[in-house]
Structures are given as C-alpha cells and as structure tokens.
Amino acid sequence: MKTTLINEICDLMREHLTDEQNQLLRTNLQKVFRQFNIPDDSGALSPQAQQTNMKLLNLFIAAKKIEGCSENTLSYYSSTLLKMINSIQKMYVKSKPMIFASTYIDIRIKGIPAK
C-alpha cells in the first residue's frame, strides 16, 4: 500500500518536478511512510486481528450462554456473526464494557463467586 501511494504521488508530481527532484520526493516519502502503519490493501486481516475477532465472538457467545440463551440461538448467533466477520474483514476493538464483560465471563466460567 505504501509503495502504491508513493508511486501515485510521484506520478502526479512528475510534470512539476525534475527527475532529481522527483527522486528526492520519492526518497522523502519513503522515509515519512516508514513512521506510519498503513494497512496492506489486500483486504485480508492479519492473523492477530482474526484471533482478536474470534476471541470477541467467543466472549459474546459466552455472555449469551450465561444469559440463558438456547443452544439453537447460540448456534444462530455464532454462524451469523462469523459470516459478518468474514465478509466485512475489519478488526473489532474491545470497549471498556467488553473488557468488563470478559472479566465477568471469566469469573462465571471458572466458578469464582462474583463480588
């Protein structure tokens, strides 16, 4: 993705710059882009992002199980959300309530009495 951006910028500036200036622009853009995490344009999630999404899905299903949802409902939720995760291909971030929920679920699953 970084290379694509640099090439497009240099191509746009080519008519306004000499070859030497264009090369200097390319070099400086490469230096600047090294400082930033620009995701690859492939559309695929990193293994870490996929793992995080699956962990969040499992936490959600565990929370619904604690709430007393039936196995059919849990299966439906799981399959529907899995299809959504695979089609959207974005990483979902834990919010503060989700962090609390995961701690609560860990406590309930391990059988530690909630305070």
C-alpha positions in Angstrom: 0.0 0.0 0.0 2.8 2.4 0.9 4.5 1.7 -2.4 1.3 2.4 -4.3 0.8 5.7 -2.5 4.3 6.8 -3.2 4.1 5.8 -6.9 0.9 7.7 -7.3 2.1 10.8 -5.6 5.4 10.8 -7.7 3.4 10.2 -10.9 1.2 13.2 -10.1 4.2 15.4 -9.4 6.3 14.3 -12.3 5.2 17.1 -14.6 6.1 19.7 -12.0 9.5 18.3 -10.9 12.8 17.5 -12.5 13.9 13.9 -12.4 16.3 14.7 -9.5 13.5 16.4 -7.5 11.1 13.5 -8.2 13.7 11.1 -6.9 14.2 13.2 -3.8 10.4 13.3 -3.3 10.3 9.5 -3.6 13.1 9.1 -1.0 11.5 11.5 1.5 8.1 9.9 1.1 9.6 6.5 1.8 11.2 8.0 5.0 7.9 9.5 6.1 5.8 6.4 5.4 8.1 4.2 7.4 6.9 6.0 10.5 3.3 5.0 9.9 1.4 1.8 10.0 -0.5 1.8 6.8 -2.5 -1.4 6.3 -1.9 -3.6 3.3 -4.5 -3.1 0.5 -5.1 -6.9 0.2 -8.2 -6.7 2.4 -7.2 -9.7 4.5 -6.9 -9.3 8.2 -3.7 -10.1 10.0 -3.7 -13.4 12.0 -3.6 -11.3 15.2 -6.7 -9.3 14.1 -8.5 -12.6 13.1 -7.6 -14.1 16.5 -8.9 -10.9 18.3 -12.2 -11.1 16.4 -12.7 -14.7 17.2 -12.0 -14.1 20.9 -14.6 -11.3 20.9 -17.1 -13.6 19.2 -16.4 -16.3 21.8 -16.9 -13.8 24.6 -20.2 -12.6 23.1 -21.4 -16.2 22.8 -20.3 -17.0 26.3 -22.2 -13.9 27.6 -25.3 -15.0 25.8 -24.9 -18.5 27.3 -24.7 -17.0 30.8 -27.9 -15.1 30.0 -29.6 -18.4 29.3 -30.0 -18.4 25.5 -30.8 -21.8 24.0 -28.2 -23.8 22.1 -30.1 -23.1 18.8 -29.9 -19.4 19.5 -26.2 -19.6 20.3 -25.6 -21.5 17.2 -27.5 -19.0 15.1 -25.7 -16.0 16.7 -22.3 -17.7 16.2 -22.9 -18.6 12.5 -24.4 -15.2 11.7 -21.7 -13.2 13.3 -19.0 -15.4 11.8 -20.4 -14.7 8.4 -20.4 -11.0 9.1 -16.8 -11.0 10.4 -15.6 -12.9 7.3 -17.4 -10.6 4.9 -16.6 -7.3 6.4 -12.9 -8.1 7.2 -12.4 -5.4 9.8 -10.9 -5.7 13.3 -13.3 -5.1 16.1 -11.8 -3.3 19.2 -12.7 -4.1 22.8 -14.6 -1.3 24.5 -14.5 -0.8 28.3 -17.8 -2.6 28.7 -16.4 -5.5 26.7 -13.3 -5.7 28.9 -15.6 -5.8 32.0 -17.8 -8.4 30.4 -14.8 -10.6 29.5 -13.6 -10.4 33.1 -17.2 -11.2 34.4 -17.4 -14.2 32.0 -14.0 -15.5 33.1 -15.2 -15.3 36.7 -18.5 -17.1 35.9 -16.9 -19.8 33.8 -14.2 -20.5 36.3 -16.8 -20.7 39.1 -15.3 -17.9 41.1 -18.1 -16.2 43.0 -18.8 -12.7 41.7 -18.4 -9.9 44.3 
